[in-house]
Amino acid sequence: MEIRIDDLESSAVIGLLQDHLAAMEPTAPSESRHALDLEGLRSPEITFWSMWDGTELAGIGALKQLSPEHAEIKSMKTAESYLRQGVASRMVRHILHEAKLRGYKQISLETGSMAFFAPARRLYASFGFAPCPPFGPYVEDPNSVFMTKYLD
């Protein structure tokens, strides 16, 4: 599988992003959903990657610069046909590697507090992310779990 910087133009990527946003909709009120849409992911402070298995899209992920030393994981999503095949783990490893190359000292994320997001929380915890207070633009929210990891 190949992970590459993506321009968010392919129909496969746009479709998976739309699936991601649609999956978030029933989980929490709109003010508690922090997934970025297509235009949000095109912001200059965000690097967006797609993972491909030949011509098949396997997953997506993004990294948002919050400051010269702090970044945030955004928009992690695995294509349905690639679930439980290590795609998300591979994307997290890639994002962490990129964060270190860019000199970030800390990487954080926001995910949901509901059962729907339990697999995501387990994934991030397995990489050493730990609960933390809200960061950046976030505020305390019972629908959110904030996690962070300090990089070596």
DSSP file (Angstrom, degrees, kcal/mol; ACC not computed):
  #  RESIDUE AA STRUCTURE BP1 BP2  ACC     N-H-->O    O-->H-N    N-H-->O    O-->H-N    TCO  KAPPA ALPHA  PHI   PSI    X-CA   Y-CA   Z-CA
    1    1 A M              0   0    0      0, 0.0     2,-0.4     0, 0.0    52,-0.2   0.000 360.0 360.0 360.0 146.6    0.0    0.0    0.0
    2    2 A E  E     -A   52   0A   0     50,-2.7    50,-3.2    52,-0.1     2,-0.5  -0.943 360.0-158.2-118.1 131.5    1.1    3.5   -0.8
    3    3 A I  E     +A   51   0A   0     -2,-0.4     2,-0.3    48,-0.2    48,-0.2  -0.931  24.7 168.0-106.0 129.3    0.5    6.6    1.3
    4    4 A R  E     -A   50   0A   0     46,-2.6    46,-2.5    -2,-0.5     2,-0.1  -0.982  43.2 -95.3-141.4 152.7    0.7    9.9   -0.6
    5    5 A I  E     -A   49   0A   0     -2,-0.3     2,-0.3    44,-0.2    44,-0.3  -0.455  49.1-149.6 -62.1 137.0   -0.2   13.5   -0.2
    6    6 A D        -     0   0    0     42,-2.9    42,-0.4    -2,-0.1    -1,-0.0  -0.869  23.1-150.3-120.1 146.3   -3.5   14.0   -1.8
    7    7 A D        -     0   0    0     -2,-0.3    -1,-0.1    35,-0.0    42,-0.1   0.363  42.5-122.0 -93.8   4.4   -5.1   17.0   -3.5
    8    8 A L  S    S+     0   0    0     40,-0.1    34,-0.0     1,-0.1    33,-0.0   0.875  82.1 111.6  58.6  40.0   -8.7   16.0   -2.5
    9    9 A E        +     0   0    0      5,-0.0    -1,-0.1     4,-0.0     2,-0.1   0.649  42.1  98.1-113.4 -24.3   -9.8   15.9   -6.1
   10   10 A S  S  > S-     0   0    0      1,-0.1     4,-2.5     4,-0.0     5,-0.2  -0.368  72.3-130.9 -73.6 147.5  -10.5   12.2   -6.7
   11   11 A S  H  > S+     0   0    0      1,-0.2     4,-2.4     2,-0.2     5,-0.2   0.830 107.7  56.6 -64.8 -31.2  -14.0   10.9   -6.5
   12   12 A A  H  > S+     0   0    0      2,-0.2     4,-2.2     1,-0.2    -1,-0.2   0.929 110.3  43.3 -66.1 -44.7  -12.9    8.0   -4.3
   13   13 A V  H  > S+     0   0    0      2,-0.2     4,-2.5     1,-0.2    -2,-0.2   0.934 115.1  48.6 -66.3 -46.7  -11.3   10.4   -1.7
   14   14 A I  H  X S+     0   0    0     -4,-2.5     4,-2.4     1,-0.2    -2,-0.2   0.905 111.9  50.8 -60.9 -41.0  -14.3   12.8   -1.8
   15   15 A G  H  X S+     0   0    0     -4,-2.4     4,-2.3    -5,-0.2    -1,-0.2   0.908 110.6  47.4 -63.3 -43.0  -16.7    9.8   -1.4
   16   16 A L  H  X S+     0   0    0     -4,-2.2     4,-2.3     2,-0.2    -2,-0.2   0.887 111.9  50.9 -67.5 -37.6  -14.8    8.4    1.6
   17   17 A L  H  X S+     0   0    0     -4,-2.5     4,-2.4     2,-0.2    -2,-0.2   0.911 109.7  50.1 -64.1 -41.6  -14.7   11.9    3.2
   18   18 A Q  H  X S+     0   0    0     -4,-2.4     4,-2.5     2,-0.2    -2,-0.2   0.898 109.9  50.8 -63.1 -40.0  -18.5   12.2    2.6
   19   19 A D  H  X S+     0   0    0     -4,-2.3     4,-2.3     2,-0.2    -2,-0.2   0.911 109.3  52.2 -60.6 -42.0  -18.9    8.8    4.2
   20   20 A H  H  X S+     0   0    0     -4,-2.3     4,-1.3     1,-0.2    -2,-0.2   0.934 111.9  44.3 -59.8 -48.7  -16.8   10.0    7.2
   21   21 A L  H  X S+     0   0    0     -4,-2.4     4,-1.3     1,-0.2     3,-0.2   0.892 112.8  51.6 -65.9 -39.7  -18.9   13.1    7.7
   22   22 A A  H  < S+     0   0    0     -4,-2.5    -1,-0.2     1,-0.2    -2,-0.2   0.869 106.7  54.1 -65.3 -36.5  -22.2   11.2    7.3
   23   23 A A  H  < S+     0   0    0     -4,-2.3    -1,-0.2     1,-0.2    -2,-0.2   0.810 108.0  51.1 -67.0 -29.2  -21.1    8.6    9.9
   24   24 A M  H >X S+     0   0    0     -4,-1.3     3,-1.8    -3,-0.2     4,-0.7   0.810  91.2  80.5 -75.1 -30.9  -20.4   11.5   12.4
   25   25 A E  G >< S+     0   0    0     -4,-1.3     3,-0.6     1,-0.3    -1,-0.2   0.844  95.0  39.8 -51.0 -48.9  -23.9   13.1   11.9
   26   26 A P  G 34 S+     0   0    0      0, 0.0    -1,-0.3     0, 0.0    -2,-0.1   0.540 103.3  73.3 -80.9  -1.6  -25.9   10.8   14.2
   27   27 A T  G <4 S-     0   0    0     -3,-1.8    -2,-0.2    -4,-0.2    -3,-0.1   0.773 107.7  -8.8 -84.7 -25.3  -23.2   10.6   16.9
   28   28 A A  S << S-     0   0    0     -4,-0.7    -1,-0.2    -3,-0.6     5,-0.1  -0.985  82.7 -74.2-163.3 162.2  -23.5   14.1   18.4
   29   29 A P    >   -     0   0    0      0, 0.0     3,-2.3     0, 0.0     4,-0.4  -0.282  55.1-103.5 -62.0 156.6  -25.0   17.5   18.0
   30   30 A S  G >  S+     0   0    0      1,-0.3     3,-1.4     2,-0.2    -5,-0.0   0.829 120.4  58.8 -55.1 -36.6  -23.5   19.7   15.3
   31   31 A E  G 3  S+     0   0    0      1,-0.3    -1,-0.3     3,-0.0     0, 0.0   0.650 106.4  50.2 -69.9 -12.0  -21.5   21.8   17.7
   32   32 A S  G <  S+     0   0    0     -3,-2.3     2,-0.6   111,-0.0    -1,-0.3   0.372  89.6  91.6-104.5   2.6  -19.8   18.7   19.0
   33   33 A R    <   +     0   0    0     -3,-1.4   111,-0.0    -4,-0.4    78,-0.0  -0.883  45.3 172.5-101.5 121.1  -18.8   17.3   15.6
   34   34 A H        +     0   0    0     -2,-0.6     2,-0.2     2,-0.1    -1,-0.1   0.244  29.0 128.6-115.8  11.6  -15.3   18.6   14.6
   35   35 A A        -     0   0    0    -14,-0.1     2,-0.2   -15,-0.1     5,-0.1  -0.484  58.1-124.0 -67.5 137.9  -14.6   16.6   11.4
   36   36 A L        -     0   0    0     -2,-0.2    -1,-0.1     1,-0.1     2,-0.1  -0.589  16.9-135.9 -85.9 144.8  -13.5   18.9    8.6
   37   37 A D     >  -     0   0    0     -2,-0.2     4,-2.3   -16,-0.0     5,-0.2  -0.228  41.7 -81.5 -84.7-176.4  -15.3   19.1    5.3
   38   38 A L  H  > S+     0   0    0      1,-0.2     4,-0.8     2,-0.2    -2,-0.1   0.906 131.0  45.3 -55.8 -48.0  -13.6   19.2    1.9
   39   39 A E  H >4 S+     0   0    0      1,-0.2     3,-0.7     2,-0.2    -1,-0.2   0.897 110.9  54.1 -66.3 -39.2  -12.9   22.9    2.0
   40   40 A G  H >4 S+     0   0    0      1,-0.2     3,-1.2     2,-0.2    -1,-0.2   0.882 106.9  51.7 -60.2 -38.4  -11.7   22.7    5.6
   41   41 A L  H 3< S+     0   0    0     -4,-2.3    -1,-0.2     1,-0.3    -2,-0.2   0.650 100.0  64.3 -74.7 -14.5   -9.2   20.0    4.7
   42   42 A R  T << S+     0   0    0     -4,-0.8    -1,-0.3    -3,-0.7    -2,-0.2   0.385  74.8 124.4 -87.7   4.2   -7.8   22.2    1.9
   43   43 A S  S X  S-     0   0    0     -3,-1.2     3,-1.9    -4,-0.1    -3,-0.0  -0.324  73.1-119.2 -63.3 147.1   -6.6   24.8    4.4
   44   44 A P  T 3  S+     0   0    0      0, 0.0    -1,-0.1     0, 0.0    -3,-0.0   0.745 110.7  60.3 -63.9 -23.3   -2.9   25.6    4.1
   45   45 A E  T 3  S+     0   0    0     19,-0.1    20,-2.9    20,-0.0     2,-0.4   0.418  95.4  81.4 -83.4   4.3   -2.1   24.4    7.6
   46   46 A I  E <   - B   0  64A   0     -3,-1.9     2,-0.5    18,-0.2    18,-0.2  -0.919  58.7-162.7-116.1 134.3   -3.4   20.9    6.8
   47   47 A T  E     - B   0  63A   0     16,-2.5    16,-2.4    -2,-0.4     2,-0.4  -0.971  16.3-160.9-108.7 128.4   -1.6   18.1    5.0
   48   48 A F  E     - B   0  62A   0     -2,-0.5   -42,-2.9   -42,-0.4     2,-0.3  -0.925   6.3-169.2-115.3 131.9   -3.9   15.4    3.7
   49   49 A W  E     -AB   5  61A   0     12,-3.3    12,-1.9    -2,-0.4     2,-0.4  -0.892   7.5-161.3-119.0 149.8   -2.9   11.9    2.8
   50   50 A S  E     -AB   4  60A   0    -46,-2.5   -46,-2.6    -2,-0.3     2,-0.5  -0.954  12.6-142.4-123.0 150.0   -4.6    9.0    1.1
   51   51 A M  E     -AB   3  59A   0      8,-2.9     7,-3.4    -2,-0.4     8,-1.2  -0.955  19.7-165.5-115.5 127.8   -3.6    5.4    1.2
   52   52 A W  E     -AB   2  57A   0    -50,-3.2   -50,-2.7    -2,-0.5     2,-0.7  -0.914  23.1-161.8-120.8 138.9   -4.0    3.3   -1.9
   53   53 A D  E >  S- B   0  56A   0      3,-3.2     3,-1.9    -2,-0.4     2,-0.6  -0.864  79.4 -59.6-110.6  88.9   -3.9   -0.4   -2.5
   54   54 A G  T 3  S-     0   0    0     -2,-0.7   -52,-0.1     1,-0.3    -2,-0.0  -0.615 121.1 -18.3  66.3-118.0   -3.2   -0.3   -6.3
   55   55 A T  T 3  S+     0   0    0     -2,-0.6     2,-0.5    -3,-0.1    -1,-0.3   0.374 119.9  98.2 -98.8   3.5   -6.2    1.7   -7.6
   56   56 A E  E <  S-B   53   0A   0     -3,-1.9    -3,-3.2   -44,-0.0     2,-0.5  -0.801  73.0-130.3 -97.7 129.8   -8.4    1.1   -4.5
   57   57 A L  E     +B   52   0A   0     -2,-0.5    -5,-0.2    -5,-0.2     3,-0.1  -0.652  27.5 175.7 -76.4 124.9   -8.6    3.7   -1.8
   58   58 A A  E     -     0   0A   0     -7,-3.4    21,-2.6    -2,-0.5     2,-0.3   0.748  55.7 -31.7-101.5 -31.4   -7.9    2.1    1.6
   59   59 A G  E     -BC  51  78A   0     -8,-1.2    -8,-2.9    19,-0.3    -1,-0.3  -0.992  46.2-134.8-176.6 171.6   -8.0    5.2    3.9
   60   60 A I  E     +BC  50  77A   0     17,-2.6    17,-1.9    -2,-0.3     2,-0.3  -0.937  18.9 167.4-139.0 160.7   -7.3    8.8    4.6
   61   61 A G  E     -B   49   0A   0    -12,-1.9   -12,-3.3    -2,-0.3     2,-0.3  -0.956  11.7-158.2-168.0 158.3   -5.8   11.0    7.3
   62   62 A A  E     -BC  48  74A   0     12,-2.2    12,-2.5    -2,-0.3     2,-0.4  -0.962   9.4-147.3-144.2 159.3   -4.6   14.5    7.9
   63   63 A L  E     -BC  47  73A   0    -16,-2.4   -16,-2.5    -2,-0.3     2,-0.5  -0.997  13.1-161.2-130.4 126.0   -2.3   16.6   10.0
   64   64 A K  E     -BC  46  72A   0      8,-3.0     8,-2.6    -2,-0.4     2,-0.5  -0.927  17.0-132.7-110.7 126.2   -3.1   20.1   11.0
   65   65 A Q  E     + C   0  71A   0    -20,-2.9     6,-0.2    -2,-0.5   -20,-0.0  -0.662  26.9 172.8 -76.3 123.3   -0.4   22.5   12.3
   66   66 A L  E    S-     0   0A   0      4,-2.6     5,-0.2    -2,-0.5    -1,-0.2   0.757  71.6 -20.2 -95.8 -35.3   -1.5   24.3   15.4
   67   67 A S  E >  S- C   0  70A   0      3,-2.2     3,-0.6     0, 0.0    -1,-0.4  -0.914  82.4 -82.0-158.0 175.2    1.8   25.9   16.2
   68   68 A P  T 3  S+     0   0    0      0, 0.0     3,-0.1     0, 0.0    -3,-0.0   0.726 131.9  31.2 -61.0 -18.1    5.5   25.3   15.2
   69   69 A E  T 3  S+     0   0    0     35,-0.2    36,-2.4     1,-0.1    37,-1.8   0.448 115.0  60.8-116.7  -2.1    5.6   22.6   17.9
   70   70 A H  E <   +Cd  67 106A   0     -3,-0.6    -4,-2.6    34,-0.2    -3,-2.2  -0.990  53.9 172.5-136.6 132.3    2.1   21.2   18.1
   71   71 A A  E     -Cd  65 107A   0     35,-2.0    37,-2.6    -2,-0.4     2,-0.4  -0.874  19.2-137.6-133.6 166.8   -0.1   19.5   15.5
   72   72 A E  E     -Cd  64 108A   0     -8,-2.6    -8,-3.0    -2,-0.3     2,-0.4  -0.986  15.2-128.1-129.9 134.6   -3.5   17.7   15.4
   73   73 A I  E     -C   63   0A   0     35,-2.5    37,-0.5    -2,-0.4     2,-0.3  -0.665  37.1-179.0 -76.2 133.7   -4.6   14.5   13.7
   74   74 A K  E     +C   62   0A   0    -12,-2.5   -12,-2.2    -2,-0.4   -39,-0.1  -0.948  46.3   8.0-132.5 152.5   -7.7   15.1   11.6
   75   75 A S  E     +     0   0A   0     -2,-0.3     2,-0.4   -14,-0.2    -1,-0.1   0.778  62.6 177.0  55.1  43.4  -10.0   13.1    9.4
   76   76 A M  E     +     0   0A   0    -15,-0.1     2,-0.3    -3,-0.1   -15,-0.2  -0.675  13.1 156.6 -76.3 127.9   -8.8    9.5   10.0
   77   77 A K  E     -C   60   0A   0    -17,-1.9   -17,-2.6    -2,-0.4     2,-0.4  -0.956  29.6-152.8-155.5 134.7  -11.1    7.1    8.0
   78   78 A T  E     -C   59   0A   0     -2,-0.3   -19,-0.3   -19,-0.2     5,-0.1  -0.896  31.4-110.4-106.7 137.4  -10.7    3.6    6.7
   79   79 A A    >   -     0   0    0    -21,-2.6     3,-2.4    -2,-0.4     4,-0.4  -0.386  31.1-115.6 -63.1 142.5  -12.6    2.4    3.7
   80   80 A E  G >  S+     0   0    0      1,-0.3     3,-1.4     2,-0.2    -1,-0.1   0.852 114.1  54.7 -49.4 -44.2  -15.2   -0.2    4.6
   81   81 A S  G 3  S+     0   0    0      1,-0.3    -1,-0.3     0, 0.0    -2,-0.1   0.557 109.9  48.7 -72.3  -5.8  -13.6   -3.0    2.6
   82   82 A Y  G X >S+     0   0    0     -3,-2.4     3,-1.1   -24,-0.2     5,-0.6   0.287  78.2 133.4-115.1   7.9  -10.3   -2.4    4.4
   83   83 A L  T < 5S+     0   0    0     -3,-1.4    -3,-0.0    -4,-0.4    -4,-0.0  -0.289  73.9  13.9 -60.2 145.1  -11.5   -2.4    8.0
   84   84 A R  T 3 5S+     0   0    0      1,-0.1    -1,-0.2     0, 0.0    -2,-0.0   0.791  97.3 105.6  59.0  33.4   -9.5   -4.5   10.5
   85   85 A Q  T < 5S-     0   0    0     -3,-1.1    -2,-0.1     0, 0.0    -1,-0.1   0.172  99.4 -97.3-122.6  14.6   -6.6   -4.8    8.1
   86   86 A G  T  >5S+     0   0    0     -4,-0.1     4,-2.3     3,-0.0     5,-0.2   0.546  84.9 127.6  86.5   6.8   -4.2   -2.4    9.7
   87   87 A V  H  ><S+     0   0    0     -5,-0.6     4,-2.4     2,-0.2     5,-0.2   0.945  74.9  46.3 -62.6 -49.2   -4.9    0.6    7.5
   88   88 A A  H  > S+     0   0    0      1,-0.2     4,-2.7     2,-0.2    -1,-0.2   0.911 112.8  50.3 -62.4 -42.3   -5.6    3.0   10.4
   89   89 A S  H  > S+     0   0    0      1,-0.2     4,-2.5     2,-0.2    -1,-0.2   0.916 110.7  49.5 -61.4 -42.7   -2.5    1.8   12.3
   90   90 A R  H  X S+     0   0    0     -4,-2.3     4,-2.2     1,-0.2    -1,-0.2   0.899 111.3  49.4 -64.4 -39.3   -0.4    2.4    9.2
   91   91 A M  H  X S+     0   0    0     -4,-2.4     4,-2.8     2,-0.2    -2,-0.2   0.914 110.3  50.1 -67.0 -41.9   -1.8    5.8    8.7
   92   92 A V  H  X S+     0   0    0     -4,-2.7     4,-2.8     2,-0.2     5,-0.2   0.932 110.5  50.2 -61.9 -44.2   -1.2    6.8   12.4
   93   93 A R  H  X S+     0   0    0     -4,-2.5     4,-2.4     1,-0.2    -1,-0.2   0.918 111.8  48.9 -58.3 -42.9    2.4    5.6   12.1
   94   94 A H  H  X S+     0   0    0     -4,-2.2     4,-2.6     2,-0.2    -2,-0.2   0.935 112.0  47.3 -62.7 -46.9    2.8    7.6    8.9
   95   95 A I  H  X S+     0   0    0     -4,-2.8     4,-2.6     1,-0.2    -2,-0.2   0.912 112.4  49.6 -63.3 -42.7    1.4   10.8   10.5
   96   96 A L  H  X S+     0   0    0     -4,-2.8     4,-2.2     2,-0.2    -1,-0.2   0.914 110.9  50.2 -62.4 -42.2    3.6   10.4   13.6
   97   97 A H  H  X S+     0   0    0     -4,-2.4     4,-2.3    -5,-0.2    -2,-0.2   0.935 112.3  46.8 -60.8 -47.1    6.6    9.9   11.5
   98   98 A E  H  X S+     0   0    0     -4,-2.6     4,-1.9     1,-0.2    -2,-0.2   0.895 109.4  54.6 -61.7 -40.8    5.8   13.1    9.5
   99   99 A A  H  <>S+     0   0    0     -4,-2.6     5,-2.3     1,-0.2     4,-0.3   0.909 109.6  47.1 -60.9 -42.0    5.1   15.0   12.7
  100  100 A K  H ><5S+     0   0    0     -4,-2.2     3,-1.4     1,-0.2    -1,-0.2   0.919 109.8  53.1 -65.3 -43.3    8.6   14.1   14.0
  101  101 A L  H 3<5S+     0   0    0     -4,-2.3    -1,-0.2     1,-0.3    -2,-0.2   0.843 108.0  51.9 -59.9 -32.9   10.2   15.0   10.6
  102  102 A R  T 3<5S-     0   0    0     -4,-1.9    -1,-0.3    -5,-0.2    -2,-0.2   0.490 118.7-112.7 -84.2  -3.3    8.5   18.4   10.9
  103  103 A G  T < 5 +     0   0    0     -3,-1.4    -3,-0.2    -4,-0.3    -2,-0.1   0.631  57.8 159.6  85.2  13.5    9.9   19.0   14.4
  104  104 A Y      < -     0   0    0     -5,-2.3    -1,-0.2    -6,-0.2   -34,-0.2  -0.444  26.9-165.0 -68.0 143.9    6.6   18.9   16.3
  105  105 A K  S    S+     0   0    0    -36,-2.4    46,-2.8     1,-0.3     2,-0.3   0.614  73.2  29.8 -99.8 -18.9    7.0   18.1   19.9
  106  106 A Q  E     -dE  70 150A   0    -37,-1.8   -35,-2.0    44,-0.3     2,-0.4  -0.999  58.4-168.0-145.5 141.6    3.3   17.3   20.6
  107  107 A I  E     +dE  71 149A   0     42,-2.6    42,-2.1    -2,-0.3     2,-0.2  -0.999  16.7 177.8-132.5 132.1    0.5   15.8   18.5
  108  108 A S  E     -dE  72 148A   0    -37,-2.6   -35,-2.5    -2,-0.4     2,-0.3  -0.722   7.3-170.9-127.4 172.5   -3.1   15.9   19.7
  109  109 A L  E     - E   0 147A   0     38,-2.3    38,-2.3    -2,-0.2     2,-0.4  -0.984  16.7-138.6-159.5 161.1   -6.5   14.8   18.6
  110  110 A E  E     + E   0 146A   0    -37,-0.5     2,-0.3    -2,-0.3    36,-0.2  -0.990  29.3 162.2-123.0 135.7  -10.2   15.1   19.3
  111  111 A T  E     - E   0 145A   0     34,-2.5    34,-3.3    -2,-0.4     2,-0.1  -0.903  41.5 -78.6-142.4 172.8  -12.6   12.2   19.0
  112  112 A G  E     - E   0 144A   0     -2,-0.3    32,-0.3    32,-0.2     9,-0.1  -0.332  20.5-143.8 -76.8 156.6  -16.0   11.3   20.2
  113  113 A S        +     0   0    0     30,-1.7    31,-0.1    -2,-0.1    -1,-0.1   0.522  70.0 101.1 -92.1  -8.1  -16.8   10.0   23.7
  114  114 A M  S >  S-     0   0    0     29,-0.4     3,-1.6     1,-0.1     4,-0.3  -0.255  89.6-104.1 -78.7 165.4  -19.6    7.6   22.5
  115  115 A A  G >  S+     0   0    0      1,-0.3     3,-1.9     2,-0.2    -1,-0.1   0.821 116.5  70.0 -56.4 -33.5  -19.3    3.9   22.0
  116  116 A F  G 3  S+     0   0    0      1,-0.3    -1,-0.3     2,-0.1     4,-0.2   0.820 102.2  44.9 -53.2 -33.5  -19.1    4.4   18.3
  117  117 A F  G <> S+     0   0    0     -3,-1.6     4,-2.4     1,-0.2     3,-0.3   0.374  81.1 102.8 -95.9   3.1  -15.6    6.0   18.7
  118  118 A A  H <> S+     0   0    0     -3,-1.9     4,-2.5    -4,-0.3     5,-0.2   0.897  79.8  52.8 -56.2 -43.6  -14.3    3.3   21.1
  119  119 A P  H  > S+     0   0    0      0, 0.0     4,-2.4     0, 0.0    -1,-0.2   0.905 109.8  49.4 -60.0 -38.3  -12.2    1.6   18.4
  120  120 A A  H  > S+     0   0    0     -3,-0.3     4,-2.6    -4,-0.2     5,-0.2   0.927 110.5  49.6 -65.0 -44.1  -10.6    5.0   17.5
  121  121 A R  H  X S+     0   0    0     -4,-2.4     4,-2.4     1,-0.2    -1,-0.2   0.906 111.8  48.8 -62.5 -40.2   -9.8    5.7   21.2
  122  122 A R  H  X S+     0   0    0     -4,-2.5     4,-2.2    -5,-0.2    -1,-0.2   0.915 110.3  52.0 -63.9 -42.5   -8.2    2.2   21.6
  123  123 A L  H  X S+     0   0    0     -4,-2.4     4,-0.7    -5,-0.2    -2,-0.2   0.956 112.7  43.7 -57.8 -51.8   -6.2    2.7   18.4
  124  124 A Y  H ><>S+     0   0    0     -4,-2.6     5,-2.2     1,-0.2     3,-1.1   0.898 111.8  53.2 -64.5 -40.1   -4.8    6.1   19.6
  125  125 A A  H ><5S+     0   0    0     -4,-2.4     3,-1.9     1,-0.3    -1,-0.2   0.876 101.9  60.3 -61.2 -36.2   -4.1    4.7   23.1
  126  126 A S  H 3<5S+     0   0    0     -4,-2.2    -1,-0.3     1,-0.3    -2,-0.2   0.723 103.8  51.3 -65.4 -19.5   -2.1    1.9   21.5
  127  127 A F  T <<5S-     0   0    0     -3,-1.1    -1,-0.3    -4,-0.7    -2,-0.2   0.296 129.7 -95.3 -97.3   7.0    0.2    4.5   20.0
  128  128 A G  T < 5S+     0   0    0     -3,-1.9     2,-0.2     1,-0.3    22,-0.2   0.550  73.0 148.7  93.9   7.8    0.7    6.2   23.4
  129  129 A F      < -     0   0    0     -5,-2.2    -1,-0.3    -6,-0.1    20,-0.2  -0.561  26.2-167.1 -73.4 140.6   -1.9    8.9   23.2
  130  130 A A  E     -F  148   0A   0     18,-2.6    18,-2.5    -2,-0.2    -5,-0.0  -0.916  29.8 -86.4-127.9 153.6   -3.3    9.8   26.6
  131  131 A P  E     +F  147   0A   0      0, 0.0    16,-0.3     0, 0.0    -1,-0.0  -0.244  53.3 169.3 -57.2 146.8   -6.3   11.9   27.7
  132  132 A C        -     0   0    0     14,-2.2    14,-0.4     3,-0.0     3,-0.1  -0.932  37.4 -85.2-149.3 169.1   -5.7   15.6   28.0
  133  133 A P        -     0   0    0      0, 0.0    12,-0.0     0, 0.0     6,-0.0  -0.271  66.7 -70.9 -70.0 167.1   -7.7   18.8   28.4
  134  134 A P        -     0   0    0      0, 0.0     2,-0.3     0, 0.0     6,-0.1  -0.270  57.9-164.2 -55.8 148.4   -9.1   20.6   25.4
  135  135 A F    >   -     0   0    0      4,-0.1     3,-2.3    -3,-0.1    -3,-0.0  -0.812  46.7  -1.0-130.5 168.6   -6.4   22.2   23.2
  136  136 A G  T 3  S-     0   0    0     -2,-0.3   -70,-0.0     1,-0.3     0, 0.0  -0.203 131.7 -13.6  51.0-129.0   -6.4   24.8   20.4
  137  137 A P  T 3  S+     0   0    0      0, 0.0    -1,-0.3     0, 0.0     2,-0.0   0.495 109.7 110.4 -84.1  -2.5   -9.9   26.0   19.6
  138  138 A Y    <   -     0   0    0     -3,-2.3     2,-0.3     1,-0.0     3,-0.0  -0.316  48.0-161.9 -77.1 155.8  -11.7   23.2   21.5
  139  139 A V        -     0   0    0     -2,-0.0    -4,-0.1    -6,-0.0    -1,-0.0  -0.879  42.4 -71.6-126.9 162.4  -13.7   23.6   24.8
  140  140 A E        +     0   0    0     -2,-0.3     5,-0.1    -6,-0.1    -1,-0.0  -0.297  60.0 169.9 -54.5 133.8  -14.7   21.1   27.3
  141  141 A D    >   -     0   0    0      3,-0.2     3,-2.0     1,-0.1    -3,-0.0  -0.949  39.1-142.1-152.7 125.0  -17.5   19.0   25.8
  142  142 A P  T 3  S+     0   0    0      0, 0.0    -1,-0.1     0, 0.0    -2,-0.0   0.691 105.0  58.0 -64.0 -15.5  -19.1   15.7   27.2
  143  143 A N  T 3  S+     0   0    0    -31,-0.1   -30,-1.7   -30,-0.1   -29,-0.4   0.473 100.5  72.0 -89.9  -2.9  -19.2   14.5   23.6
  144  144 A S  E <   -E  112   0A   0     -3,-2.0     2,-0.4   -32,-0.3    -3,-0.2  -0.870  56.7-162.7-118.9 147.9  -15.5   14.8   23.0
  145  145 A V  E     -E  111   0A   0    -34,-3.3   -34,-2.5    -2,-0.3     2,-0.4  -0.999  15.5-156.0-121.1 128.4  -12.4   13.0   24.2
  146  146 A F  E     +E  110   0A   0    -14,-0.4   -14,-2.2    -2,-0.4     2,-0.3  -0.884  14.8 179.3-107.0 136.2   -9.1   14.9   23.8
  147  147 A M  E     -EF 109 131A   0    -38,-2.3   -38,-2.3    -2,-0.4     2,-0.3  -0.959   4.0-175.6-135.9 152.3   -5.9   13.0   23.6
  148  148 A T  E     -EF 108 130A   0    -18,-2.5   -18,-2.6    -2,-0.3     2,-0.4  -0.974  10.6-161.9-146.0 160.3   -2.2   13.9   23.2
  149  149 A K  E     -E  107   0A   0    -42,-2.1   -42,-2.6    -2,-0.3     2,-0.5  -0.991  16.8-138.3-142.9 133.8    1.2   12.4   22.7
  150  150 A Y  E     -E  106   0A   0     -2,-0.4     2,-0.3   -22,-0.2   -44,-0.3  -0.809  25.2-136.7 -92.3 133.9    4.6   14.0   23.3
  151  151 A L              0   0    0    -46,-2.8   -55,-0.0    -2,-0.5    -2,-0.0  -0.644 360.0 360.0 -95.0 147.2    7.1   13.1   20.6
  152  152 A D              0   0    0     -2,-0.3    -1,-0.1   -46,-0.0   -47,-0.1   0.449 360.0 360.0 -76.1 360.0   10.7   12.2   21.2
